[in-house]
Amino acid sequence: MCYYFHKAAFQNASTDFFAGLATGTQSSGLVGSCRATQTTARFDLLLDGEPCFIDIEFQGYKRDDRIKYGHRIGRICILNSKDDVVLDVYAIYPREAGQFKKQPNAEFGVTKEDLLYENGGVAAHRVEHWVAEIVKNRTVVMHGWQGDLAAFYYEQNIWATSTIVDTQVQFSDYQDDKTPGLKTLAYHILNQVIQESEHSPVEDAEAMRKIWFTRNTYDRDAALASGAQALSYREPSYIPYTYRKPQKPLVHPGTLTGSAKRKAQKLRVKAAKEAAQKEAGKGDTAEGQK
């Protein structure tokens, strides 16, 4: 299900309006286009203990005191064991002082236009909260999990009660260097070609689910027969979140080269000057107290 916003409605909307959108009880006018397929989490499609399959496409960001870009959720898709879409949504992070957003790469299914509220995007803190609730106490299947696990900006330690299965590790025998891509596994195991022109997290999660089931089992019907219940979730009226504290400057050039090394050296000099000024200020304060 995908929602759209009139710009005027978005600017003047109340909290109740957006709460209605989140629960599916509020309709809105149509402007723009939404490529995501399930912009509110369908908790009712997951049973207790049922494995879920997650694929994430990223968007980049960088603080002005850092050299390298970080990554966080651009679009995320979560499937249940039946291939039902539990969540498929674009995450919108607010602008923060001293932070730069990297232009998304359309090849990976995330464009600048996708990351707009009027095109169906959802506030990132809400998306991350949904995911944190979904993955509790269940097996979570990913491919190349290192990047996906680090893509959460607000929610911390969301995988504490999850069992993470990486299909890249479980099916490492399909490539000599033990790191087969999902495209490679889909071709050799499923005889399916994916990621031809653009990455789709829905397509990738579907392929991942089929690949996982070639070496693993889960009987959903048996789980239902034994009394497994669908997840029950009530959307809170307010999801608290805080901006991350600015990270300390990366001031040591290390093994960097070129412009990155020059920038690191400048940051190092700047930090030294600021430290000296701070110490001088402490000295002046001490003298004044005598």
C-alpha positions as CSV (number, residue, x, y, z in Angstrom):
1,M,0.0,0.0,0.0
2,C,1.5,3.3,-1.0
3,Y,0.4,6.8,0.1
4,Y,0.9,10.2,-1.5
5,F,0.7,13.7,-0.1
6,H,-0.6,17.0,-1.4
7,K,2.1,19.6,-0.6
8,A,-0.3,21.9,1.2
9,A,-1.7,19.0,3.2
10,F,1.9,17.9,4.1
11,Q,2.8,21.4,5.3
12,N,-0.4,22.0,7.3
13,A,-1.1,18.4,8.4
14,S,-1.6,17.6,12.1
15,T,-0.1,14.7,14.1
16,D,-3.5,12.9,13.8
17,F,-3.3,13.1,10.0
18,F,0.0,11.4,9.9
19,A,-1.0,8.9,12.5
20,G,-3.9,8.0,10.3
21,L,-1.6,7.5,7.3
22,A,0.6,5.2,9.4
23,T,-2.4,3.0,10.4
24,G,-4.1,3.1,7.1
25,T,-7.2,4.9,8.3
26,Q,-6.4,8.3,6.6
27,S,-6.5,8.8,2.9
28,S,-4.7,11.7,1.1
29,G,-4.6,13.3,-2.3
30,L,-2.4,12.1,-5.1
31,V,0.7,13.9,-6.2
32,G,4.0,12.4,-7.2
33,S,4.6,8.7,-7.6
34,C,5.7,6.0,-5.2
35,R,7.7,3.0,-6.2
36,A,7.6,1.2,-2.9
37,T,4.9,-1.4,-2.5
38,Q,4.1,-1.6,1.3
39,T,4.8,1.7,3.1
40,T,3.3,0.7,6.4
41,A,4.5,-2.4,8.3
42,R,2.2,-5.4,8.1
43,F,3.0,-7.1,11.4
44,D,0.0,-9.3,11.0
45,L,1.8,-11.1,8.1
46,L,4.5,-12.5,10.5
47,L,4.1,-15.4,12.9
48,D,6.0,-15.6,16.2
49,G,9.4,-17.1,15.4
50,E,8.8,-17.1,11.6
51,P,12.0,-16.2,9.7
52,C,12.0,-13.0,7.7
53,F,14.1,-12.0,4.7
54,I,15.6,-8.5,4.5
55,D,17.3,-6.5,1.8
56,I,18.4,-2.9,2.1
57,E,19.5,-0.4,-0.5
58,F,21.5,2.5,0.9
59,Q,21.7,6.2,0.9
60,G,25.0,7.9,1.8
61,Y,25.7,10.7,4.3
62,K,28.8,12.4,5.7
63,R,29.5,14.9,8.5
64,D,31.7,17.8,7.7
65,D,34.2,16.6,10.3
66,R,34.6,13.2,8.6
67,I,36.4,12.1,5.5
68,K,34.5,9.0,4.4
69,Y,30.8,8.6,3.8
70,G,28.6,6.5,6.0
71,H,25.5,4.7,4.8
72,R,21.9,4.2,6.1
73,I,18.6,2.9,4.9
74,G,17.5,4.2,1.5
75,R,14.9,1.5,0.8
76,I,14.2,-1.6,2.8
77,C,12.1,-4.7,2.0
78,I,11.1,-7.4,4.4
79,L,9.3,-10.6,3.4
80,N,7.8,-13.5,5.4
81,S,8.4,-17.1,4.6
82,K,5.4,-17.1,2.1
83,D,6.9,-14.3,0.1
84,D,4.4,-11.8,1.4
85,V,5.7,-8.2,1.6
86,V,5.7,-7.2,5.3
87,L,7.4,-3.8,4.6
88,D,8.8,-2.1,1.5
89,V,9.5,1.6,2.0
90,Y,11.9,4.5,1.4
91,A,13.3,6.1,4.5
92,I,13.7,9.9,4.8
93,Y,16.3,11.3,7.2
94,P,16.1,14.9,8.2
95,R,18.8,17.4,7.4
96,E,21.2,18.0,10.3
97,A,23.6,20.8,10.8
98,G,27.1,19.9,9.6
99,Q,25.9,16.9,7.6
100,F,25.9,16.3,3.9
101,K,23.6,13.9,2.0
102,K,25.2,12.0,-0.9
103,Q,23.2,11.9,-4.1
104,P,21.7,8.4,-4.3
105,N,22.8,6.1,-7.1
106,A,19.8,5.2,-9.3
107,E,21.4,1.9,-10.2
108,F,20.7,0.7,-6.7
109,G,17.0,1.6,-6.8
110,V,17.1,4.8,-4.7
111,T,16.8,8.2,-6.3
112,K,16.5,11.7,-4.9
113,E,12.8,11.8,-5.9
114,D,12.1,8.6,-4.0
115,L,13.3,10.2,-0.8
116,L,10.4,12.7,-0.7
117,Y,7.3,12.6,1.5
118,E,5.1,13.6,-1.4
119,N,6.4,10.5,-3.3
120,G,5.5,8.1,-0.5
121,G,8.7,8.2,1.6
122,V,8.4,7.7,5.4
123,A,10.3,9.3,8.3
124,A,13.4,7.2,8.9
125,H,13.0,7.0,12.7
126,R,9.5,5.4,12.2
127,V,10.9,3.0,9.6
128,E,13.8,2.0,11.9
129,H,11.4,1.5,14.8
130,W,9.2,-0.8,12.7
131,V,12.2,-2.9,11.7
132,A,13.4,-3.1,15.3
133,E,10.0,-4.5,16.3
134,I,9.8,-6.9,13.4
135,V,13.2,-8.6,13.9
136,K,12.8,-9.3,17.6
137,N,13.2,-13.0,18.6
138,R,13.3,-14.4,15.0
139,T,15.7,-15.6,12.3
140,V,16.7,-12.8,10.0
141,V,18.1,-13.8,6.6
142,M,20.3,-11.3,4.7
143,H,23.0,-11.4,2.1
144,G,26.3,-9.7,2.9
145,W,25.0,-8.8,6.3
146,Q,27.8,-6.5,7.4
147,G,26.5,-3.5,5.5
148,D,22.9,-4.1,6.3
149,L,23.5,-4.5,10.1
150,A,25.2,-1.1,10.2
151,A,22.6,0.8,8.2
152,F,20.5,1.9,11.2
153,Y,21.0,5.5,12.4
154,Y,18.6,5.8,15.3
155,E,17.9,2.4,16.6
156,Q,20.7,0.7,18.4
157,N,21.3,-3.0,19.1
158,I,18.2,-4.0,17.3
159,W,19.7,-7.4,16.5
160,A,20.2,-8.4,20.1
161,T,17.5,-11.1,20.1
162,S,17.8,-12.0,16.4
163,T,19.6,-14.9,14.8
164,I,21.3,-13.6,11.7
165,V,21.8,-15.9,8.7
166,D,24.0,-14.6,5.9
167,T,23.3,-16.5,2.6
168,Q,26.7,-15.3,1.3
169,V,28.3,-17.3,4.1
170,Q,25.9,-20.3,4.0
171,F,26.4,-20.6,0.2
172,S,30.1,-19.6,0.1
173,D,30.9,-22.9,-1.7
174,Y,29.6,-21.4,-4.9
175,Q,32.6,-19.1,-5.4
176,D,36.3,-19.6,-5.0
177,D,36.8,-16.6,-2.8
178,K,33.9,-17.6,-0.6
179,T,32.0,-14.3,-1.2
180,P,29.4,-15.0,-3.9
181,G,27.1,-12.2,-4.8
182,L,23.3,-12.6,-4.7
183,K,23.2,-12.3,-8.5
184,T,25.6,-15.2,-8.8
185,L,23.6,-17.4,-6.4
186,A,20.3,-16.6,-8.1
187,Y,21.8,-17.6,-11.5
188,H,23.4,-20.9,-10.3
189,I,20.8,-22.1,-7.8
190,L,17.6,-20.7,-9.2
191,N,18.5,-20.3,-12.8
192,Q,17.2,-16.7,-12.4
193,V,18.7,-13.5,-13.6
194,I,18.3,-10.5,-11.2
195,Q,19.8,-7.0,-10.9
196,E,19.9,-6.5,-14.7
197,S,19.3,-2.8,-14.9
198,E,18.4,-1.7,-11.3
199,H,18.6,-3.3,-7.9
200,S,15.2,-3.9,-6.4
201,P,15.2,-4.9,-2.7
202,V,11.9,-6.8,-3.3
203,E,13.4,-8.9,-6.1
204,D,16.6,-9.4,-4.1
205,A,14.7,-10.5,-1.0
206,E,12.5,-12.9,-3.0
207,A,15.6,-14.5,-4.5
208,M,17.2,-14.7,-1.1
209,R,14.2,-16.4,0.3
210,K,14.2,-19.1,-2.4
211,I,17.9,-19.6,-2.1
212,W,17.6,-20.0,1.7
213,F,14.9,-22.6,1.4
214,T,17.1,-24.9,-0.7
215,R,19.2,-25.7,2.4
216,N,16.8,-24.8,5.2
217,T,13.2,-25.6,6.2
218,Y,10.3,-23.8,7.9
219,D,6.8,-25.1,7.9
220,R,4.4,-22.2,8.3
221,D,1.3,-24.4,8.2
222,A,2.7,-26.6,11.0
223,A,3.6,-23.5,13.0
224,L,0.0,-22.2,12.7
225,A,-1.4,-25.7,13.6
226,S,0.8,-25.7,16.8
227,G,-0.7,-22.4,17.9
228,A,1.8,-19.8,16.5
229,Q,0.2,-16.3,16.5
230,A,0.6,-13.4,14.2
231,L,2.4,-10.4,15.6
232,S,0.3,-7.9,17.5
233,Y,1.5,-4.3,17.2
234,R,0.0,-1.0,18.2
235,E,1.5,2.1,16.6
236,P,2.5,4.5,19.4
237,S,1.3,8.1,19.1
238,Y,4.9,9.2,19.3
239,I,8.1,7.4,18.5
240,P,11.0,9.1,20.4
241,Y,14.3,9.5,18.7
242,T,17.3,11.7,19.1
243,Y,19.9,12.9,16.6
244,R,23.2,11.2,16.9
245,K,26.0,13.1,18.7
246,P,28.6,14.5,16.2
247,Q,31.4,12.1,15.8
248,K,35.0,13.1,16.8
249,P,37.1,14.4,13.9
250,L,39.2,11.9,12.1
251,V,42.4,13.8,12.5
252,H,45.1,11.2,11.8
253,P,46.1,10.8,8.1
254,G,47.0,7.2,8.6
255,T,47.5,5.4,5.3
256,L,45.3,7.9,3.3
257,T,46.6,9.4,0.1
258,G,45.9,12.4,-2.1
259,S,43.2,14.8,-1.2
260,A,41.9,12.6,1.6
261,K,45.3,12.8,3.3
262,R,45.5,16.5,2.9
263,K,42.1,17.0,4.4
264,A,43.0,14.7,7.3
265,Q,46.2,16.7,7.9
266,K,44.2,20.0,7.9
267,L,41.7,18.6,10.4
268,R,44.7,17.5,12.6
269,V,46.2,21.0,12.6
270,K,42.7,22.5,13.3
271,A,42.2,20.2,16.2
272,A,45.6,21.0,17.6
273,K,44.9,24.8,17.4
274,E,41.5,24.3,19.1
275,A,43.1,22.3,21.9
276,A,45.8,25.0,22.4
277,Q,43.2,27.7,22.5
278,K,41.1,25.7,25.0
279,E,44.2,25.2,27.2
280,A,45.0,28.9,27.0
281,G,41.5,29.8,28.0
282,K,41.8,27.5,31.1
283,G,45.1,29.3,32.0
284,D,43.5,32.7,31.7
285,T,40.6,31.6,33.9
286,A,43.0,30.2,36.5
287,E,44.9,33.5,36.6
288,G,41.8,35.5,37.0
289,Q,40.7,33.4,40.0
290,K,44.0,34.0,41.9
